[in-house]
Amino acid sequence: MGSSALILLVILGIAFAVGGILISRLIAKSSSNIVKGEPYECGIPTTGTSWIQFNVGYYLFALIFLIFDVELVFMYPWAVAVKKIGMPGLIEIIIFMFILFMGLLYAWKKGALKWM
């Protein structure tokens, strides 16, 4: 059950993905028209080009959200196992939260939290 099982799993995974795509291309009806190629904007017809430049502030908000979202993902297992890991675990989570807090202060000082 060593590497042969892993190789078989990879081959079957690739075959399953490619097979699904091929079967959908054979069975599904396909039509091409101009409307299908347009970007959807809540039913409002688009005017001009759809390639516009967004303000970098939106991306900064998203990245800051991800940082604190990941923080919560790591804090939940810690909270479940806090009795088992004891004082070293408490010190480690305090250091972890301090590093994230310093990142939040840095983002705040740089103005990344100001909404337009």
C-alpha positions in Angstrom: 0.0 0.0 0.0 2.9 2.3 -0.6 3.7 4.4 -3.6 1.7 2.2 -6.0 -1.6 3.3 -4.2 -0.6 6.9 -4.4 0.2 6.6 -8.1 -3.1 4.8 -8.7 -4.9 7.6 -6.8 -3.3 10.3 -8.9 -4.0 8.5 -12.2 -7.7 7.9 -11.2 -8.1 11.5 -10.1 -6.7 12.9 -13.4 -8.9 10.4 -15.3 -12.0 11.4 -13.4 -11.4 15.1 -14.0 -10.6 14.7 -17.7 -13.5 12.2 -18.1 -16.0 14.6 -16.6 -14.9 17.5 -18.9 -15.0 15.3 -22.0 -18.4 13.8 -21.2 -19.8 17.3 -20.6 -18.5 18.5 -23.9 -20.0 15.6 -25.7 -23.4 15.7 -24.0 -24.1 19.3 -23.3 -25.5 21.7 -26.0 -23.2 24.5 -26.8 -23.9 27.7 -28.6 -21.8 30.7 -29.0 -23.3 34.2 -29.3 -22.2 37.7 -28.3 -24.4 37.9 -25.2 -22.6 34.9 -23.6 -19.3 36.6 -24.0 -20.3 39.8 -22.1 -19.6 40.3 -18.4 -22.7 40.1 -16.3 -23.4 43.3 -14.3 -26.8 42.7 -12.6 -28.7 42.9 -15.8 -27.4 46.3 -16.8 -25.8 46.4 -20.2 -22.2 47.2 -20.0 -20.7 50.3 -21.5 -17.1 50.7 -22.4 -14.5 48.2 -21.5 -14.9 45.8 -18.6 -11.2 46.0 -17.7 -11.0 48.7 -15.1 -8.4 49.4 -12.4 -9.6 48.9 -8.8 -8.2 50.9 -5.9 -5.5 48.9 -4.0 -7.3 49.6 -0.8 -9.8 46.9 -1.6 -7.1 44.4 -1.9 -5.5 45.5 1.4 -8.8 45.1 3.2 -9.1 41.6 1.8 -5.6 40.7 2.9 -6.1 42.0 6.4 -9.4 40.1 6.6 -7.6 36.9 5.5 -4.9 37.4 8.1 -7.4 37.6 10.9 -9.5 34.8 9.4 -6.4 32.5 9.5 -5.8 33.7 13.1 -9.1 32.3 14.1 -8.5 29.1 12.3 -5.3 28.6 14.4 -6.9 29.7 17.6 -9.8 27.2 17.6 -7.6 24.1 17.9 -5.6 25.9 20.6 -8.8 26.7 22.6 -9.9 23.0 22.4 -6.5 21.7 23.6 -5.6 24.5 26.0 -5.8 22.1 29.1 -3.5 19.6 27.5 -0.8 22.0 26.4 -0.7 24.1 29.5 1.5 27.1 30.1 3.8 26.7 27.0 0.8 26.8 24.8 -0.5 29.9 26.5 2.9 31.6 26.0 3.0 30.6 22.3 -0.5 31.9 21.6 0.3 35.2 23.3 3.4 35.5 21.1 1.3 34.6 18.0 -1.4 37.2 18.9 1.3 39.8 19.6 2.8 39.3 16.1 -0.7 39.6 14.5 -1.4 42.7 16.6 1.8 44.3 15.5 0.7 43.6 11.9 -2.6 45.3 12.6 -0.9 48.3 14.1 1.4 48.5 11.0 -1.6 48.4 8.7 -3.4 51.0 10.7 -0.3 53.3 10.8 0.1 53.0 7.0 -3.5 53.9 6.4 -4.6 50.5 5.0 -7.7 50.6 7.2 -9.1 53.8 5.9 -12.0 53.3 3.5 -11.6 55.7 0.6 
